[in-house]
Each structure stands twice: as structure tokens, then as C-alpha cells.
């Protein structure tokens, strides 16, 4: 069953620092609260995301994180100050939105960067989270950033050479140097410089996903959406998302008692499944589904697993039933799909 095609309520919430975040509510106003946390960072919310939820059971909330989507001011404008756009600010925004909507506890759903933000929020406010569903697990460690913008280049050497050359980087440039160079270009006063850098960044992201056969989702972004997305991405990754290295895995014990379903593609080139595996071992109430045929963007099997997990969590107690038995020394159950 898919959610309604239009929200029943929406608004702009003042979260301070001159920022207002856009939010929408879908489905059943009296249903189980769920928050969709989009990826990117800087992608903005998708109007199709609520369709994974049964609209008779869920009250689905979507929101645009600071500087993107319909939130104001938009990061595509170089005059928009990103100083107050950090992971800690986004966590605080989620809490302010929860309070504004009168939600006691909510299910969190989202993947990729959304996964990182979900984990950071849930570890900061575990009593406010009823369950978690994540397709495409990331924790935005610097080692993960290094893989995405440096290590995986060994599989796409020609595309990575273009990615480096676009910012005049040496052949041995590190991921940190590359994302910092792109962040500087996205703050350049010349719009042509910003537009070129955004196009080059998106071309690299598409190259990493090229084996998934789903087109060019990053380059398909246009105008303000593309500029804002790349500026925010480079800003976050140049600062390691303001997270201590590995903290979301070290602090996964704080998620104890929160049931979770992790779904990750075995063929995910941008975010290899090792991070999902580590998280499942560290989080005793999570189960991990490794989807053999899927990459970062997922596919039919990934969507089916997401829909099934959300249907199971729609029950009154919010738990999906017993997880598969764990191997000795592991956390939640590991399932190969």
C-alpha cells in the first residue's frame, strides 16, 4: 500500500540562526509517527519517500535539512552562511520539529547520509525513537569519506582523474584535499566556477554508481538543487561531519532497546557493506539484510524489504518479532537476501 500523493499539512519551522526548515506531514494524522531523514547531505526530501508507508497506519513527516529543498535560506546562494549548518544543528532541528509537532516518539527512516543523521540523533535522544529502518548504511567516518572520494577511484580511474583535474589536484591528492578544494570552489563568487565544480562533483558521484544501471541521478539535479547539494556535501565532508572518527559505532550501545532493520546492497560501491556489518554487530537490537543484487540505490528487493519492515513496525508495540539468531560474538541477526 502506498502513501498519499500529497501532504495533509506542511510549514516552515524557525530553528534559529536565521534558518527555517520546511516540513510536510502525510498519511494518517492519528497514525504512528515516523520521520523520513533524507540523504545527501543537501539532497532535500523526496515526495515519493512516504510511499513506502501504509498511510492508514502512519503519520509520516518529511523535512528538508538546513539549506536545501524548500528550507530557507538556500545553500545555492553563496551568501548563505553555512557556519550554523552542522550535524549538531541538524540533530537539534529534528528535536525542535518533534516538539513542534507534538510527537512523543517516532520511527526514523532514511539511508546514506540520512543513516548517519538518524544514528547521531538516536544516540543523542534514544528515548524519542521507537524504531529505525535504514536502507544503505553509512556513519560518515573519515575512512568512509576517503573511500568514496579516493579509494573507490581505483575502480574508475579515468573518472577519478577528471574529478581530481577539475580542481587542479595532484594524482596523489587525498580525499580530504579533494573535498576541501571543492568546498572552496562552491564558495567562489564567480557563478561559473560554482556551476562547473557542482557539475564535476556530480559526474564523479554518478560514475561511482554507474554499475547500478539507474542513470545519472546526481547530474540530473539542476540549477539551485545541484548547487545547494554539492555545496552542503563538500562543507560536511571537508569537516568529517563534525563527528569523532568511529563515534557512531562506538556509541551504538546507546541504541539498546530500539529495534532496527538495516538493509544494504552487497554491490554498493560508494558505501561498501562492511559499515553495515559493523553496525549490526554493535547494535544488539538490529537485524541486517544484505541484498546480493543491490547497490547503493537499491532496487525492487530493497524496496520490498523496506516496505515489509515498515509494515511489521506498524504493530502496536513497534517490534518486528524475533530477529534471526546471531553468531557468537555478534549483535543483531545477519541475513543474506
JOHUMO-V147270 format. One record per residue. N is the residue number from 1. PHI is phi as a letter, one per 40 degrees, with the letter a starting at -180 (none if undefined). BURIAL is 1 if it has 24 or more other ideal C-beta (glycine too) atoms within 12 Angstrom, else 0. Layout:
n-><N/N>
phi-><PHI/PHI>
burial-><BURIAL/BURIAL>
This chain:
n-><1/2/3/4/5/6/7/8/9/10/11/12/13/14/15/16/17/18/19/20/21/22/23/24/25/26/27/28/29/30/31/32/33/34/35/36/37/38/39/40/41/42/43/44/45/46/47/48/49/50/51/52/53/54/55/56/57/58/59/60/61/62/63/64/65/66/67/68/69/70/71/72/73/74/75/76/77/78/79/80/81/82/83/84/85/86/87/88/89/90/91/92/93/94/95/96/97/98/99/100/101/102/103/104/105/106/107/108/109/110/111/112/113/114/115/116/117/118/119/120/121/122/123/124/125/126/127/128/129/130/131/132/133/134/135/136/137/138/139/140/141/142/143/144/145/146/147/148/149/150/151/152/153/154/155/156/157/158/159/160/161/162/163/164/165/166/167/168/169/170/171/172/173/174/175/176/177/178/179/180/181/182/183/184/185/186/187/188/189/190/191/192/193/194/195/196/197/198/199/200/201/202/203/204/205/206/207/208/209/210/211/212/213/214/215/216/217/218/219/220/221/222/223/224/225/226/227/228/229/230/231/232/233/234/235/236/237/238/239/240/241/242/243/244/245/246/247/248/249/250/251/252/253/254/255/256/257/258/259/260/261/262/263/264/265/266/267/268/269/270/271/272/273/274/275/276/277/278/279/280/281/282/283/284/285/286/287/288/289/290/291/292/293/294/295/296/297/298/299/300/301/302/303/304/305/306/307/308/309/310/311/312/313/314/315/316/317/318/319/320/321/322/323/324/325/326/327/328/329/330/331/332/333/334/335/336/337>
phi-><none/b/c/c/c/a/c/c/a/a/a/b/b/c/b/g/f/g/b/b/b/c/b/b/b/b/g/c/d/b/c/c/c/a/b/c/b/c/c/h/c/g/c/g/c/b/c/c/d/c/c/c/c/c/c/c/b/b/b/c/b/b/a/c/c/d/g/b/f/b/c/b/c/c/c/c/c/c/c/c/c/c/d/c/b/b/d/c/c/c/c/c/c/c/c/c/c/d/c/c/c/g/c/c/a/a/c/b/b/i/b/f/d/d/c/d/c/d/c/c/c/c/c/c/b/c/c/c/b/c/a/b/b/b/c/g/c/b/b/f/c/c/c/c/c/c/c/c/b/a/d/c/c/c/c/b/c/c/c/c/c/c/c/c/c/c/b/g/c/c/c/b/c/c/d/c/c/c/c/c/c/c/c/c/c/c/b/c/c/c/c/c/c/c/c/c/c/c/c/c/c/c/c/c/d/c/c/c/c/c/c/c/g/b/g/b/c/c/c/c/c/b/f/c/c/c/c/c/d/c/c/c/d/c/c/c/c/c/b/f/f/f/b/c/d/g/c/c/c/c/c/c/c/c/c/d/g/c/c/a/b/b/b/a/c/d/c/c/c/c/b/d/c/c/c/c/c/c/c/c/c/c/b/c/b/b/b/b/b/c/c/d/c/b/b/c/c/g/a/c/c/c/c/c/c/c/c/c/c/c/c/c/c/c/c/c/c/g/b/c/g/c/c/d/c/c/c/d/g/b/c/c/c/b/b/c/c>
burial-><0/0/1/1/0/0/1/0/0/0/0/0/1/0/1/0/1/0/1/1/1/1/1/1/1/1/1/1/0/0/1/1/1/1/1/1/1/1/1/1/1/1/1/1/1/1/0/0/1/1/1/1/1/1/1/0/1/1/1/1/1/1/1/1/1/1/1/1/1/1/1/1/1/1/1/1/0/1/0/1/0/1/0/0/1/1/1/0/1/1/1/1/1/1/1/1/1/1/0/0/1/0/1/0/1/1/1/1/1/1/1/1/1/1/1/1/1/1/1/1/1/1/1/1/1/1/0/1/1/1/1/1/1/1/1/1/1/1/1/1/1/1/1/1/1/0/1/1/1/1/0/1/1/0/0/1/0/0/1/1/0/0/1/1/0/1/1/0/1/0/0/0/1/0/1/0/1/1/1/1/1/1/1/0/1/1/1/0/0/0/0/0/0/1/1/1/1/1/1/1/1/1/1/1/1/1/1/1/1/1/0/1/0/0/0/0/1/1/0/0/1/0/0/1/1/1/1/1/1/1/1/1/1/1/1/1/1/1/1/1/1/1/1/0/0/0/1/1/1/0/0/1/0/1/1/0/0/1/1/1/1/1/1/1/1/1/1/1/1/1/1/1/1/0/1/1/1/1/1/1/1/1/1/1/1/1/1/1/1/1/1/0/0/1/1/1/1/1/1/0/1/1/1/0/1/1/1/1/1/1/1/1/1/1/0/0/0/1/0/1/0/0/1/0/0/0/0/0/0/0/1/1/1/1/1/0/1>
